Amino acid sequence: MSESKTQKLMEVSTKPASGFRDFLGLEAKKRSELISTIERTYESFGFEKIETPSLENIEVLLGSGGQDNEKLIFKILKRGEKLLEILEKGENQETDLADLGLRFDLTVPLCRLVAEYRDKIALPWKTFHIAPVWRAERAQRGRYREFLQCDVDIVGAGGIGAELEVIQAVVKAFANLGVNEIELHLNHRGIIEALADKFGFGEKKQAFAILLDKRDKLSAEKFESALNDLSGAKAPTELLEILGGKSKASDFEKLAPEAYKQIFEIEEALSRLSLGLKDVKFNPSLVRGMGYYTGMVFEVMHASEGLALGGGGRYDKLIGRFSKRDIPAVGFSLGFERLLLLLEKTKEASSGLRRIFIPVFDEKLRVAVLKLAAELRDHGIECDVYPDADKLKSQLKFASQKNYRWVLMAGEDEIQSREFKIKDFSTGEEESVAQGHLPNHFKRLFSLV
């Protein structure tokens, strides 16, 4: 290779693209463990797992009610002769140049899938989908261009039983992950529409809803100013008080009777289910962004941290965009990346604690060590055998760097006597355990962390 080519190769940045991330070792393992817990929780409710392609035809993604997210689609250029033909014609609009796009959420692909396989799906259908999505927004701390969503949906059920079960499944997932202090915020698109009609935004309902959705990102002064601009007059004090939290769902019993009825029934049912929620709050300014919601909308908040950890709602018209008839549906999307940030702040990382490390004292002992590790793995014990010939000091340093707590000493004397020393890196203590008792001994140790 020439010197100039070598220089160019050395100058290539090895950092991931802006807004994208790499995950190594323990971090990747921690993510995998959390995903497994969420999957097991959803499956325990009878939800079935689905997978869809990362790429969708661009017409599937556009006009699906994704609002601002449709402006953030990573579009894929047409290729080969098709692209050349368009360029020669001078048709350089984005819609002409692109025919595919990366999905910006998991709800739109689900609706396309239901329409495609309707004759193979028994309704009501309970399903979950855990996968990455992509949005071409400005990358910043805590906001990425590629991130994971954990969706749980019920298709083909129009009653509030569907809302209750997706809420119950998500709250149970949080509980299984050790996340407490969960608040559930509720609203209904009927409430938003009733407010728009009452206070003169009837012809600007969509713009009114979009502004409400941005309320938490604006100061009180900027929000009121934007509301004034939208209405063309000073915003009524009554509206500002309602949006500021000075209202109850019962205040809308006459203004939006059907919306109030659903909120009341869900609140009443949740109180009887005793899910362990810290609070259930009516929030008349809750919109949840997506224009495809048609009824109940909800959001999960962590009380002490003030973090929104996910949300969702009912979207009874979206599947009809891809098929000849509407099919009722409701879903909840758990925000995996924020959940991970919360767990990192509130819980000690456990990855590496439930796995043992086995150094190789001498290469002539390697086969015996590998056989010992295989026996432990057969009992469900994760083992990491050092793969290279190295000094014991270097191997133990490696174990410390990898955050292993327990080291199984398997020297020549231990292998012959079938009595092994176990060292606890967190305390420095050692104990001897007979080979036949090792699996149960490690399971007992793991149960304590």
Residue, then its C-alpha position, 0 to 999 in steps of 0.5 A: m500500500s502506498e504511503s499516501k493511501t496509508q495516510k488517508l486510511m489513518e485519517v478516517s475517523t473511527k467514531p460512530a456517526s453523530g447520534f449513533r452509538d457502539f455498545l461493548g461488553l458489559e454495557a451490551k450485556k446490560r441492555s440485553e438483560l433488560i430487553s429479556t426482562i421486558e420480553r418475558t413480562y410481555e409474554s407472560f400476558g400472552f403478547e406475541k413477538i413480531e419483527t418488521p424490516s428496518l426499511e419501509n417503502i417511503e409511502v408507508l411512512l409519509g402521511s401516516g400521522g407521524q407529524d414532525n417525525e415524518k420530517l425526520i425520516f432517513k430517506i434512502l435514494k433510489r438506486g442505479e438506472k432509476l436514480l439516473e433517470i430521475l436526475e436526467k429529468g431534473e426531478n430532484q424533489e425528495t419524494d422523487l429521489a427516495d423510495l425507502g426510509l428507515r422507520f421512525d416508530l414501531t406503530v406504523p410498521l405494525c399497522r402495515l403488517v396487520a393490513e398485509y396479513r389480516d387473513k392470518i391474524a386472529l383478532p383481538w391480537k396481542t403483540f409486542h415489538i422491541a427494535p431500533v427506530w431512527r429519526a434524523e434530528r439534531a443529536q444532543r446529550g440523551r437524544y439519539r438518532e438511533f434508539l430502541q423502542c419497546d412497544v406492546d399493542i392490542v389490535g382489534a379490541g375497541g373496549i377499555g379492557a385493551e387500554l387496561e391490559v397494555i397499561q398493566a403490562v408496562v407497569k409490570a415490566f417496570a416492576n420487574l426491572g425494579v423501577n418504582e415511583i411510577e405515575l400514570h398521566l391520562n388524557h383523551r383526544g376528545i378533551i383536546e378537541a373540546l377545548a379547541d372548540k370551546f376556546g376558538f381553535g376549532e379550525k386550528k385543532q391540529a395546530f392547537a394539539i401540536l402546541l400543547d404537545k410542546r408545552d413542557k419544552l416552553s416557558a410559561e411566558k413563551f407558551e402563552s405568547a404562542l397560544n396568543d399568536l395561534s388564537g389571534a387574541k389574548a388566551p383566555t385565563e380559564l384555558l390557561e388555568i385548565l392547562g396549568g392543572k387546575s381541572k379534574a376529569s369530572d369538569f369535562e363530563k358535559l363538555a366531552p361526555e364520551a371522553y370523560k366516561q372513558i377516563f373515569e372508567i379507566e381510573e376506577a378500574l386502575s384503582r381496583l387493580s392495585l398496580g402499585l402506581k404512585d399516582v394516576k393523574f388527569n392531564p388535559s394538556l397531554v397530547r403524545g405528539m403523534g397525529y394518529y391517536t384517536g382516543m385515550v392517550f397516556e404517559v408514564m412518568h418517574a415521580s422523583e426524577g421527573l422523567a417521561l419513561g414512555g406513553g401511548g394511546r388508541y389509534d383506531k384509524l391508522i390501520g385503515r390507511f393501509s386496508k379497506r376498513d378501520i380496525p381498533a388498536v391501542g398501544f404503549s411504547l416504553g422508552f428504553e434509553r431513558l429507562l436505562l439512564l434512570l437505572e444507571k442513576t438509581k441502581e448499581a450495575s449488576s452485569g458481571l456479578r452473576r458470572i464467574f471467572i476461571p483463570v488457567f494456572d498452567e496450559k497443561l491444565r487448560v482442558a481440565v479447566l474447560k471441562l470444569a467450566a462446561e459442567l458448571r454451564d450445564h447447571g446454568i452457571e455462566c463461566d469465563v475461562y481466560p483464553d490465552a497463556d498468561k501470568l496469573k497476576s495478569q489474569l486476575k487483573f483482567a477479571s477485576q477490569k471486567n467487574y467479576r466478583w467471584v474467581l474460581m481457583a482451579g490449580e493442579d492441587e484443586i483439580q486433583s482433590r476436586e476441592f476448589k477455592i472461590k475468591d470474592f473480589s468485593t470482600g477479599e474472602e476465600e472459601s473452599v467448596a467441593q466440586g459437586h457442590l459448586p453449582n448450588h453454591f454459586k446459585r446461592l451466591f447469585s441470589l444474594v446480589 
